[in-house]
Amino acid sequence: MNLRLGAEAEAALRAEAQRTGRSQQDILREAIGKYLGLIPGQAGDVDPLIARGKVASPRVPFRDVRPRLRLRSGESSLDLLDRDDRI
């Protein structure tokens, strides 16, 4: 079986595999098993920190975040906080 994922789903799967140390295939098998009711539990049970209530489940699906602001050479984020035009 071959599975073609959209770019966003592929990036999310790759990031989750890297974050958890699990293979992409293992993550997909578990997700499909849960979706089909072959494995009891919900998606939030996969991460033990979510299951124990230590962290909240994501409010939005995975999205690849790219920085929107680039600091000039020699400029720090603190310089941005000390601007006169801030309210």
N, CA, C and O atoms as CSV, one atom per row, in Angstrom:
chain,resi,resn,atom,element,x,y,z
A,1,MET,N,N,0.844,-1.178,0.000
A,1,MET,CA,C,0.000,0.000,0.000
A,1,MET,C,C,0.887,1.239,0.000
A,1,MET,O,O,1.863,1.310,0.748
A,2,ASN,N,N,0.558,2.180,-0.812
A,2,ASN,CA,C,1.227,3.483,-0.823
A,2,ASN,C,C,0.233,4.530,-0.356
A,2,ASN,O,O,-0.949,4.473,-0.697
A,3,LEU,N,N,0.700,5.456,0.398
A,3,LEU,CA,C,-0.156,6.524,0.904
A,3,LEU,C,C,0.481,7.848,0.561
A,3,LEU,O,O,1.624,8.112,0.935
A,4,ARG,N,N,-0.246,8.673,-0.140
A,4,ARG,CA,C,0.249,9.999,-0.482
A,4,ARG,C,C,-0.456,11.023,0.417
A,4,ARG,O,O,-1.682,11.133,0.438
A,5,LEU,N,N,0.354,11.747,1.139
A,5,LEU,CA,C,-0.172,12.765,2.047
A,5,LEU,C,C,0.043,14.140,1.447
A,5,LEU,O,O,0.954,14.350,0.647
A,6,GLY,N,N,-0.803,15.064,1.842
A,6,GLY,CA,C,-0.592,16.453,1.475
A,6,GLY,C,C,0.654,16.972,2.181
A,6,GLY,O,O,1.118,16.380,3.156
A,7,ALA,N,N,1.180,18.063,1.692
A,7,ALA,CA,C,2.427,18.615,2.234
A,7,ALA,C,C,2.309,18.935,3.726
A,7,ALA,O,O,3.235,18.673,4.493
A,8,GLU,N,N,1.184,19.495,4.133
A,8,GLU,CA,C,1.001,19.861,5.534
A,8,GLU,C,C,0.925,18.618,6.426
A,8,GLU,O,O,1.526,18.581,7.500
A,9,ALA,N,N,0.179,17.597,5.973
A,9,ALA,CA,C,0.073,16.356,6.742
A,9,ALA,C,C,1.420,15.644,6.809
A,9,ALA,O,O,1.776,15.081,7.845
A,10,GLU,N,N,2.152,15.667,5.729
A,10,GLU,CA,C,3.469,15.038,5.702
A,10,GLU,C,C,4.422,15.723,6.690
A,10,GLU,O,O,5.164,15.056,7.412
A,11,ALA,N,N,4.394,17.045,6.712
A,11,ALA,CA,C,5.255,17.792,7.636
A,11,ALA,C,C,4.857,17.525,9.085
A,11,ALA,O,O,5.720,17.373,9.949
A,12,ALA,N,N,3.555,17.467,9.350
A,12,ALA,CA,C,3.080,17.197,10.709
A,12,ALA,C,C,3.480,15.797,11.155
A,12,ALA,O,O,3.900,15.600,12.295
A,13,LEU,N,N,3.349,14.831,10.260
A,13,LEU,CA,C,3.724,13.457,10.589
A,13,LEU,C,C,5.224,13.355,10.852
A,13,LEU,O,O,5.647,12.707,11.810
A,14,ARG,N,N,6.007,13.980,10.021
A,14,ARG,CA,C,7.463,13.958,10.199
A,14,ARG,C,C,7.846,14.612,11.535
A,14,ARG,O,O,8.697,14.092,12.257
A,15,ALA,N,N,7.226,15.738,11.860
A,15,ALA,CA,C,7.528,16.436,13.114
A,15,ALA,C,C,7.128,15.594,14.325
A,15,ALA,O,O,7.859,15.542,15.314
A,16,GLU,N,N,5.979,14.940,14.250
A,16,GLU,CA,C,5.519,14.102,15.365
A,16,GLU,C,C,6.428,12.888,15.543
A,16,GLU,O,O,6.719,12.496,16.673
A,17,ALA,N,N,6.873,12.298,14.453
A,17,ALA,CA,C,7.786,11.159,14.536
A,17,ALA,C,C,9.104,11.587,15.180
A,17,ALA,O,O,9.651,10.871,16.018
A,18,GLN,N,N,9.602,12.732,14.794
A,18,GLN,CA,C,10.856,13.223,15.362
A,18,GLN,C,C,10.677,13.577,16.836
A,18,GLN,O,O,11.549,13.294,17.657
A,19,ARG,N,N,9.549,14.193,17.167
A,19,ARG,CA,C,9.286,14.607,18.546
A,19,ARG,C,C,9.161,13.413,19.478
A,19,ARG,O,O,9.665,13.445,20.601
A,20,THR,N,N,8.491,12.356,19.021
A,20,THR,CA,C,8.228,11.201,19.881
A,20,THR,C,C,9.252,10.089,19.753
A,20,THR,O,O,9.306,9.197,20.600
A,21,GLY,N,N,10.073,10.130,18.696
A,21,GLY,CA,C,11.033,9.058,18.478
A,21,GLY,C,C,10.410,7.804,17.904
A,21,GLY,O,O,11.049,6.752,17.871
A,22,ARG,N,N,9.184,7.900,17.456
A,22,ARG,CA,C,8.487,6.759,16.846
A,22,ARG,C,C,8.601,6.860,15.335
A,22,ARG,O,O,8.872,7.932,14.794
A,23,SER,N,N,8.393,5.734,14.654
A,23,SER,CA,C,8.429,5.764,13.195
A,23,SER,C,C,7.122,6.353,12.665
A,23,SER,O,O,6.087,6.301,13.330
A,24,GLN,N,N,7.189,6.907,11.472
A,24,GLN,CA,C,5.992,7.443,10.834
A,24,GLN,C,C,4.969,6.338,10.620
A,24,GLN,O,O,3.771,6.557,10.797
A,25,GLN,N,N,5.434,5.146,10.237
A,25,GLN,CA,C,4.529,4.018,10.019
A,25,GLN,C,C,3.797,3.652,11.301
A,25,GLN,O,O,2.595,3.386,11.271
A,26,ASP,N,N,4.504,3.635,12.426
A,26,ASP,CA,C,3.883,3.293,13.700
A,26,ASP,C,C,2.794,4.304,14.056
A,26,ASP,O,O,1.714,3.928,14.513
A,27,ILE,N,N,3.082,5.570,13.848
A,27,ILE,CA,C,2.093,6.615,14.148
A,27,ILE,C,C,0.864,6.450,13.267
A,27,ILE,O,O,-0.263,6.556,13.750
A,28,LEU,N,N,1.070,6.193,11.976
A,28,LEU,CA,C,-0.059,6.010,11.061
A,28,LEU,C,C,-0.859,4.763,11.396
A,28,LEU,O,O,-2.089,4.798,11.365
A,29,ARG,N,N,-0.185,3.657,11.719
A,29,ARG,CA,C,-0.913,2.427,12.081
A,29,ARG,C,C,-1.798,2.667,13.293
A,29,ARG,O,O,-2.953,2.241,13.319
A,30,GLU,N,N,-1.259,3.346,14.294
A,30,GLU,CA,C,-2.040,3.612,15.499
A,30,GLU,C,C,-3.229,4.540,15.203
A,30,GLU,O,O,-4.339,4.311,15.685
A,31,ALA,N,N,-2.983,5.578,14.413
A,31,ALA,CA,C,-4.053,6.524,14.087
A,31,ALA,C,C,-5.176,5.824,13.314
A,31,ALA,O,O,-6.355,6.042,13.596
A,32,ILE,N,N,-4.815,4.999,12.357
A,32,ILE,CA,C,-5.828,4.288,11.572
A,32,ILE,C,C,-6.570,3.292,12.451
A,32,ILE,O,O,-7.789,3.154,12.349
A,33,GLY,N,N,-5.836,2.600,13.311
A,33,GLY,CA,C,-6.471,1.652,14.224
A,33,GLY,C,C,-7.476,2.324,15.143
A,33,GLY,O,O,-8.560,1.792,15.380
A,34,LYS,N,N,-7.120,3.488,15.660
A,34,LYS,CA,C,-8.049,4.226,16.520
A,34,LYS,C,C,-9.243,4.734,15.728
A,34,LYS,O,O,-10.376,4.670,16.204
A,35,TYR,N,N,-9.001,5.236,14.533
A,35,TYR,CA,C,-10.080,5.756,13.688
A,35,TYR,C,C,-11.088,4.657,13.371
A,35,TYR,O,O,-12.294,4.900,13.364
A,36,LEU,N,N,-10.597,3.460,13.113
A,36,LEU,CA,C,-11.469,2.335,12.759
A,36,LEU,C,C,-12.024,1.616,13.976
A,36,LEU,O,O,-12.790,0.662,13.835
A,37,GLY,N,N,-11.647,2.064,15.176
A,37,GLY,CA,C,-12.156,1.442,16.396
A,37,GLY,C,C,-11.460,0.139,16.743
A,37,GLY,O,O,-11.967,-0.626,17.564
A,38,LEU,N,N,-10.316,-0.131,16.142
A,38,LEU,CA,C,-9.577,-1.356,16.428
A,38,LEU,C,C,-8.712,-1.216,17.665
A,38,LEU,O,O,-8.338,-2.214,18.281
A,39,ILE,N,N,-8.393,0.013,18.031
A,39,ILE,CA,C,-7.592,0.305,19.220
A,39,ILE,C,C,-8.404,1.265,20.081
A,39,ILE,O,O,-8.785,2.338,19.611
A,40,PRO,N,N,-8.676,0.899,21.335
A,40,PRO,CA,C,-9.439,1.823,22.185
A,40,PRO,C,C,-8.629,3.066,22.526
A,40,PRO,O,O,-7.399,3.021,22.573
A,41,GLY,N,N,-9.310,4.154,22.758
A,41,GLY,CA,C,-8.649,5.393,23.172
A,41,GLY,C,C,-8.864,6.497,22.168
A,41,GLY,O,O,-9.388,6.292,21.073
A,42,GLN,N,N,-8.442,7.672,22.577
A,42,GLN,CA,C,-8.563,8.844,21.728
A,42,GLN,C,C,-7.173,9.328,21.365
A,42,GLN,O,O,-6.190,8.930,21.989
A,43,ALA,N,N,-7.088,10.175,20.370
A,43,ALA,CA,C,-5.799,10.668,19.894
A,43,ALA,C,C,-4.998,11.327,21.007
A,43,ALA,O,O,-3.770,11.242,21.001
A,44,GLY,N,N,-5.654,11.982,21.962
A,44,GLY,CA,C,-4.954,12.646,23.050
A,44,GLY,C,C,-4.235,11.681,23.983
A,44,GLY,O,O,-3.324,12.078,24.710
A,45,ASP,N,N,-4.645,10.407,23.963
A,45,ASP,CA,C,-4.017,9.416,24.827
A,45,ASP,C,C,-2.619,9.032,24.349
A,45,ASP,O,O,-1.859,8.422,25.101
A,46,VAL,N,N,-2.269,9.379,23.115
A,46,VAL,CA,C,-0.970,9.005,22.574
A,46,VAL,C,C,0.147,9.660,23.376
A,46,VAL,O,O,1.141,9.007,23.693
A,47,ASP,N,N,0.004,10.901,23.698
A,47,ASP,CA,C,1.031,11.624,24.438
A,47,ASP,C,C,0.755,11.482,25.933
A,47,ASP,O,O,-0.294,11.921,26.405
A,48,PRO,N,N,1.670,10.881,26.684
A,48,PRO,CA,C,1.418,10.676,28.114
A,48,PRO,C,C,1.244,11.972,28.897
A,48,PRO,O,O,0.537,11.987,29.905
A,49,LEU,N,N,1.871,13.055,28.457
A,49,LEU,CA,C,1.701,14.328,29.163
A,49,LEU,C,C,0.282,14.859,29.018
A,49,LEU,O,O,-0.267,15.434,29.958
A,50,ILE,N,N,-0.311,14.670,27.852
A,50,ILE,CA,C,-1.711,15.074,27.647
A,50,ILE,C,C,-2.623,14.173,28.465
A,50,ILE,O,O,-3.561,14.650,29.104
A,51,ALA,N,N,-2.349,12.861,28.445
A,51,ALA,CA,C,-3.180,11.903,29.179
A,51,ALA,C,C,-3.176,12.185,30.680
A,51,ALA,O,O,-4.195,12.009,31.347
A,52,ARG,N,N,-2.028,12.625,31.217
A,52,ARG,CA,C,-1.934,12.925,32.649
A,52,ARG,C,C,-2.386,14.335,32.996
A,52,ARG,O,O,-2.390,14.709,34.168
A,53,GLY,N,N,-2.766,15.119,31.999
A,53,GLY,CA,C,-3.231,16.475,32.257
A,53,GLY,C,C,-2.123,17.470,32.507
A,53,GLY,O,O,-2.386,18.574,32.984
A,54,LYS,N,N,-0.881,17.108,32.195
A,54,LYS,CA,C,0.245,18.025,32.405
A,54,LYS,C,C,0.265,19.137,31.361
A,54,LYS,O,O,0.655,20.266,31.660
A,55,VAL,N,N,-0.155,18.819,30.136
A,55,VAL,CA,C,-0.266,19.821,29.076
A,55,VAL,C,C,-1.615,19.648,28.390
A,55,VAL,O,O,-2.188,18.558,28.393
A,56,ALA,N,N,-2.109,20.714,27.814
A,56,ALA,CA,C,-3.403,20.672,27.135
A,56,ALA,C,C,-3.234,20.156,25.711
A,56,ALA,O,O,-2.162,20.276,25.117
A,57,SER,N,N,-4.290,19.589,25.180
A,57,SER,CA,C,-4.293,19.159,23.783
A,57,SER,C,C,-4.187,20.387,22.890
A,57,SER,O,O,-4.614,21.473,23.281
A,58,PRO,N,N,-3.628,20.229,21.703
A,58,PRO,CA,C,-3.531,21.372,20.794
A,58,PRO,C,C,-4.927,21.917,20.453
A,58,PRO,O,O,-5.875,21.157,20.254
A,59,ARG,N,N,-5.024,23.236,20.391
A,59,ARG,CA,C,-6.300,23.861,20.045
A,59,ARG,C,C,-6.509,23.954,18.546
A,59,ARG,O,O,-7.641,24.042,18.071
A,60,VAL,N,N,-5.422,23.935,17.811
A,60,VAL,CA,C,-5.491,23.988,16.348
A,60,VAL,C,C,-4.634,22.868,15.783
A,60,VAL,O,O,-3.686,22.433,16.438
A,61,PRO,N,N,-4.944,22.392,14.586
A,61,PRO,CA,C,-4.116,21.357,13.983
A,61,PRO,C,C,-2.700,21.850,13.735
A,61,PRO,O,O,-2.424,23.049,13.782
A,62,PHE,N,N,-1.815,20.909,13.472
A,62,PHE,CA,C,-0.420,21.251,13.194
A,62,PHE,C,C,-0.334,22.232,12.038
A,62,PHE,O,O,-1.056,22.113,11.048
A,63,ARG,N,N,0.541,23.181,12.176
A,63,ARG,CA,C,0.857,24.057,11.052
A,63,ARG,C,C,2.323,24.418,11.168
A,63,ARG,O,O,2.841,24.644,12.261
A,64,ASP,N,N,2.970,24.469,10.043
A,64,ASP,CA,C,4.389,24.784,10.009
A,64,ASP,C,C,4.537,26.285,10.199
A,64,ASP,O,O,4.060,27.069,9.379
A,65,VAL,N,N,5.190,26.681,11.268
A,65,VAL,CA,C,5.330,28.099,11.596
A,65,VAL,C,C,6.652,28.606,11.025
A,65,VAL,O,O,7.717,28.035,11.262
A,66,ARG,N,N,6.552,29.662,10.290
A,66,ARG,CA,C,7.744,30.298,9.737
A,66,ARG,C,C,7.860,31.698,10.338
A,66,ARG,O,O,6.865,32.414,10.450
A,67,PRO,N,N,9.061,32.080,10.718
A,67,PRO,CA,C,9.222,33.409,11.310
A,67,PRO,C,C,8.804,34.505,10.333
A,67,PRO,O,O,9.123,34.447,9.145
A,68,ARG,N,N,8.101,35.483,10.837
A,68,ARG,CA,C,7.632,36.594,9.999
A,68,ARG,C,C,8.519,37.816,10.125
A,68,ARG,O,O,8.439,38.736,9.311
A,69,LEU,N,N,9.360,37.828,11.141
A,69,LEU,CA,C,10.168,39.001,11.412
A,69,LEU,C,C,11.626,38.579,11.470
A,69,LEU,O,O,11.976,37.593,12.118
A,70,ARG,N,N,12.453,39.321,10.799
A,70,ARG,CA,C,13.893,39.064,10.844
A,70,ARG,C,C,14.558,40.269,11.502
A,70,ARG,O,O,14.309,41.418,11.134
A,71,LEU,N,N,15.390,39.985,12.459
A,71,LEU,CA,C,16.104,41.060,13.139
A,71,LEU,C,C,17.313,41.476,12.312
A,71,LEU,O,O,17.989,40.646,11.705
A,72,ARG,N,N,17.564,42.764,12.302
A,72,ARG,CA,C,18.754,43.264,11.608
A,72,ARG,C,C,19.992,42.860,12.389
A,72,ARG,O,O,19.907,42.544,13.575
A,73,SER,N,N,21.104,42.868,11.747
A,73,SER,CA,C,22.368,42.519,12.387
A,73,SER,C,C,22.606,43.438,13.582
A,73,SER,O,O,22.532,44.659,13.445
A,74,GLY,N,N,22.886,42.874,14.731
A,74,GLY,CA,C,23.144,43.656,15.933
A,74,GLY,C,C,21.890,44.030,16.702
A,74,GLY,O,O,21.995,44.621,17.777
A,75,GLU,N,N,20.709,43.709,16.192
A,75,GLU,CA,C,19.446,44.044,16.851
A,75,GLU,C,C,18.956,42.831,17.627
A,75,GLU,O,O,19.089,41.699,17.162
A,76,SER,N,N,18.392,43.060,18.805
A,76,SER,CA,C,17.847,41.965,19.613
A,76,SER,C,C,16.347,42.163,19.793
A,76,SER,O,O,15.806,43.229,19.499
A,77,SER,N,N,15.693,41.128,20.275
A,77,SER,CA,C,14.253,41.241,20.515
A,77,SER,C,C,13.971,42.269,21.609
A,77,SER,O,O,12.898,42.872,21.623
A,78,LEU,N,N,14.897,42.471,22.504
A,78,LEU,CA,C,14.736,43.491,23.546
A,78,LEU,C,C,14.658,44.885,22.919
A,78,LEU,O,O,13.915,45.740,23.402
A,79,ASP,N,N,15.421,45.116,21.847
A,79,ASP,CA,C,15.361,46.403,21.150
A,79,ASP,C,C,13.952,46.654,20.612
A,79,ASP,O,O,13.496,47.797,20.581
A,80,LEU,N,N,13.274,45.609,20.194
A,80,LEU,CA,C,11.920,45.770,19.674
A,80,LEU,C,C,10.936,46.143,20.774
A,80,LEU,O,O,9.951,46.835,20.517
A,81,LEU,N,N,11.193,45.695,21.989
A,81,LEU,CA,C,10.304,45.997,23.110
A,81,LEU,C,C,10.488,47.430,23.607
A,81,LEU,O,O,9.576,47.991,24.215
A,82,ASP,N,N,11.628,48.016,23.362
A,82,ASP,CA,C,11.902,49.367,23.839
A,82,ASP,C,C,11.599,50.443,22.802
A,82,ASP,O,O,12.196,51.519,22.842
A,83,ARG,N,N,10.690,50.175,21.884
A,83,ARG,CA,C,10.365,51.160,20.851
A,83,ARG,C,C,9.472,52.264,21.439
A,83,ARG,O,O,8.688,52.022,22.356
A,84,ASP,N,N,9.607,53.463,20.898
A,84,ASP,CA,C,8.789,54.580,21.348
A,84,ASP,C,C,7.363,54.530,20.802
A,84,ASP,O,O,6.458,55.130,21.382
A,85,ASP,N,N,7.157,53.819,19.690
A,85,ASP,CA,C,5.832,53.793,19.077
A,85,ASP,C,C,4.918,52.716,19.684
A,85,ASP,O,O,3.784,52.537,19.241
A,86,ARG,N,N,5.420,52.005,20.696
A,86,ARG,CA,C,4.593,50.986,21.353
A,86,ARG,C,C,3.534,51.648,22.209
A,86,ARG,O,O,3.758,52.721,22.769
A,87,ILE,N,N,2.422,51.031,22.306
A,87,ILE,CA,C,1.337,51.566,23.150
A,87,ILE,C,C,1.434,50.992,24.531
A,87,ILE,O,O,0.615,51.314,25.392
